[in-house]
Amino acid sequence: MVSSTEISKNPHIISRIIERMELAELDRVHFREFGDFSLNFEVVYHMKTPDCVRYRDTQQDINFAIVEAFEKEGIQMTFRTQTIHLNK
């Protein structure tokens, strides 16, 4: 179970990560909505280069940094699972 304190930390944590990225310029981070099995955040940043590979590298760096920061803060991310039963 995620506490409201953990949820309120997320935008600040994500903002700090993006602000450290050389090629990304932060626009906004907001807790947007409740999903069926998730808490959805809207994260918007602009790239300072049109290079697609550098964009993907930066996006990956941001995602890895978010996972690492959440682990350090003790914020757990749950991943939806699905079971499919097949009948012959």
PyMOL commands that set and color helices and strands:
alter all, ss='L'
color gray80, all
select helices_A, chain A and resi 4-19+52-73
alter helices_A, ss='H'
color red, helices_A
select strands_A, chain A and resi 24-34+39-47
alter strands_A, ss='S'
color yellow, strands_A
deselect
rebuild
show_as cartoon
